[in-house]
Amino acid sequence: MIAPRRFLPSISALLAFEAVARLGSATRAAQELSLTQSAISRQLKTLEEQLGVTLLDRQGRQLVLTEAGQEYVLRVRDILHRLAQASLGARSDRSGGALNLAILPAFGMHWLAPRLRGFARAHPEVTVNLSTRLQPFPFQGSPFDAAIHFGHEDWPGVCYLPLMPERVVPVCAPDLLAAPLQDPAEMLRHPLLHLETRPRGWARWLSALGVDQEPPPGMMFDQFSTMAQAAIHGLGVALLPTFFARPYLSDGQLILASPQTTQSIGSYYLVWPEDRNEPAALASFRDWLKAQTMQTASGGGS
């Protein structure tokens, strides 16, 4: 059942409020919406009277959100985004449309991207748009339908599709070691490269192989790609996911620093907001992605 009309502000009022909240000025909001400043002011007054809450305070020439306004504008933006998406969806193929996906750089570039051609062939009705995000973010107010997540099931308010555990392998430049180290403890005598999002990566790798000694500090990187380049140039040993390391090992830029691989500190997941209706494009992508990971786990894919 739809809420009583008195609780449903007009779209015009919500657009005016969102624009003023973002721009801090009724004049600039009026220019953006092709309205007069007085029209914007009337919309804001009507909205506040309807809600019985002050949403904006004037500070000099600026209009500043109150505490209630700060919370309300987040919900308004999410509602306006959903309405726009619903309107676009009504005009498009009901079985397809666009899928906006947030990806992790290494997983997206080295595992997902090489397989996307297969998805495009199987689902030409779906357009996949990719953007990089390194950390979890609020889906509310974002343009994303889903995201790739690494770690554990600790992203609030989402549904999860487990994809795969991350397995890692130590690699280095060919001239750094004469041969792979058979004893994991020998790794401690070499410079180790570290990743910001996996600060305990080396400690966990060593511990899994029976080495309880704390690894030495070393260079720190924010992405696997820059850490891999540092390893290629001989700056140390990098701990890389097997799917990321494989092309560097194949072309000889890197070699195995140890034949040992172990399961890392987390897994990859596809996540999507649990409070939204699932679009057909997401359902198609999720089912395809599940099949791909099952094929990889059974040894049918790299």
N, C-alpha and C positions, 0 to 999 in steps of 0.2 A: 504493500500500500504506500502511495506517495504521501509525503508529509503535508500537513495543512499549508495552504498557499501563503499564510503569513510568515512561514519559516523559509520560503523559497524566494530569495532576492532575484531581481531581473539579471539577465546576462550582461546587459549594459552597465548595471551598477557594479557587478563583479569585475568586469573588464576595466572600468574606471578605477576601482580600488586597487587592482593588481598593478596597473600602470603607475599610479601615484606611489604605491609602496616601493616599486622598483626604481622609479626615477626621482622620487623625493620632491616632486613639484607638480601642482595641478596644471601649470602652464605647459610644462613639457609633456605631461600626459595628454593634454588637449591636442597638442601638435601631433603626437603619435597616433591618436585615435580620430583625428580630423574633426574635432569638436571644439566648442568654445570653452574657455576656462570656467565660465559660469555654469555651463552644462555639467562639467566634471564636478564642480562643487555641489550642485543639486543632487547628483547621483550619490556622492559620498554622504551627504546629509540624510538622504532617504534611506540609504543602507544602514547607517548608524541608528536612525530612529526605528527602523524595522527590527534590528537586532537588540536594541536597548543597551548598546555597548559603545564606548568610545574606542575607535580603531586607530585614529591618527591625532597627534598633537602637533601644533605649530611651534617651531623653534626658529625664530628669525624668519627667514624666507623659506625654510625647509619644512616639509611635512614629515614627521617622524612617527613610526609605528609605536603604538603602545604595546604592553605585554600581550594583551588580548589580540591586538592586530597582528603581531608577529606570528602567533599560533594560527590565526585565521587565514593569513595570506598563504601559508604552506598548503592548507587544505583547499583553498580556492584554486591555486595553481594546479594542483593535482586534478581537481574536478574539471577545470578548463582543458587540461591536456587530454583527459579521458574523453571529454565531449568531442574534442577535435578528432581524436583517433576513431571514435565511434562514427563520426560523420564521414571520415575518409573510408572507413570500413564499409559503410553502407553503399558507397559508390563503387567499391572494388569487388573483385572476384571473391566470393565468400569462402573459397577453399584456399586462398592465397593471401597476397599482400606483402607488406614489408615486415621484416623481423629485425629489430634493433638490438644487437647483442654486444655487451661489454666483455672484452676478452683480456686475459693476461698475455703479455707480449710473447713469452717463450712458447707457451702452449698454442697460442693463436697462430704464430708464424711457422712453427716446426711440426705441429701435429694436426691442427685443424685446417689451416689454409690448404695444404696439399690434398685434402680430402673433399674440399668444398665443391670442386668441379663435379664430383659424383652426386652431391646433393642437388646442384643446379640442374643436372640432367634428369634426375628423378622427380624434381619439383620445380619446373620452370615457372610455375605460378607464384613462387616465393622469391623475394629479393632480400638477401641477407646483408645488413649494414653493420660493419664492425668498427668499434672504438675501444681504445685501450683504457683500462682502469686497473690500478695496482692494488687497491684496497676495497673492501666492502663499502657500499654507499646506500643511502636511503633510496629505494625505488620510487617512493612518493615524490612527485615533482620532477623526476628524471625522465629522459626520453626512452629509456631502455625497457624492453620486454623481458629480457633474461640476461644472465651473466655467467661467465666461467669463474668458479671460486676454487681456491686451493686452501687446504687446511683441514678443518673438521666441520661438523654441522653446527656452526656457531654464528651463522648469519641470521639475525632475527627476522621473523615475518616472511619467510620464503619457503617454497617447496624445493626438495632436493632430488636430483637424479645422480646417483654415484656413477662416476665415469671410470676412474682407474686410480690405483695408488701410484705415487711417483717413485720410481726406482732411479737411483743415482749411481754414477760411476766416476772415479777420480781420473782426470786427464791432464796432460801437460804437453809442452812443446817437445818434439822429437830429440832435441839436443840437451834437454834437461836431465833425462835419465837414460842410462844405457839399456835398461830392460825394466819391465814392470816389477814392482816390489812385491815379493811373495809374502813378506812379513808385514802386516798392517802397521805395526809399531814403528817401522822404519819411516813411515810417512811424516812422523813428528820431526825428523831431521831436515825437512824440506820446507820452503816457504809455502804457506797455505793461503788461498784466496777465499774470501768470505762474502756471503750475500746478506744484505740487510734484513730481508724477510725470512731468512733461514739462519739466524745467528748461532744456533746450536747444531747446525748441520754436520760439521766435522765431528763434534763431540758425539753425536748420535751414531754417525758412521763408524767411528772407532769403537764405541761401546758395544755396538752390535757384533763386532769382530773380536771382542774380548780384551780391548785396550781401554783401560779406565783412566789413563793419564789425560789431563786437560790439554787440548791442542793450543799451540802458540797463537797469539794475535797476528793478524796480517792485513793486507789491503782489503778494504770493504767496498762492495759494489751494490748498486740498486737494481741491476738487471743482469740476467744470465748472459745477454749478448755482449755487454762490455766486459764482463768477467772472462768470457771465452776469448775475447780479443787479447786481454792481458795474458792469459795462459799461452796463446799462440806466440806472443812476443817474449815468452820465457820468464815472465814475472812470478810464476809460481804454479802450484797444482790447484785446479778448479774441480769442484764437485758439481757435476752437471747431470740433469735428467738424461736417461738413456736416449729418449727420442730427440733431445736437443743435441747431444754429443755425436749421434750417429753420422751426420753428414761431414763433420769435421774429422772424424776418425776414418771415414771412407776415402776422403781426398788427401789424407796424410798430414793435414795441418796440426792435428793433435794425435797423441798416442795414449794408450791406457797406462796410467801410473800404477795401477793395481788391477788384477783380474777380478777383484771382489766387487760385487754390487749388493746393495742392501735396500730394503724398503725405507723410504724417507719418513719425514715427520708428519705427513698428511696425504690426502688424496685430492683428486680433482672432481668437481661437481658442476653440473648445470643447475642453476638456481633461478627461480622466477617468483614474483610476488604472489603470496597465497590469497590476497584479498581482491584479486582481479579475475575477471572471466578470462579463460585461456583462449587466445586467438588461434585460428586454424593454422597460421604460419608457424606458431610456436609448437603446436602439437605435431606437425609434420617434421619439424626440425628435431624435436626431442626424440621421436621414434627412430628417425634416421641415425641420430647420434648414439642412441642406445645400441643399435645394431652394429655400428662401427666399433664401439668399445668392446662389445662381445666378440667381434671378429679379431680384434687386437689381442684380447685375452686368450683366445684359442690358438694364437700363433698365425692367424691368417693375414695380419697386417703389421706394419712396422710401427 
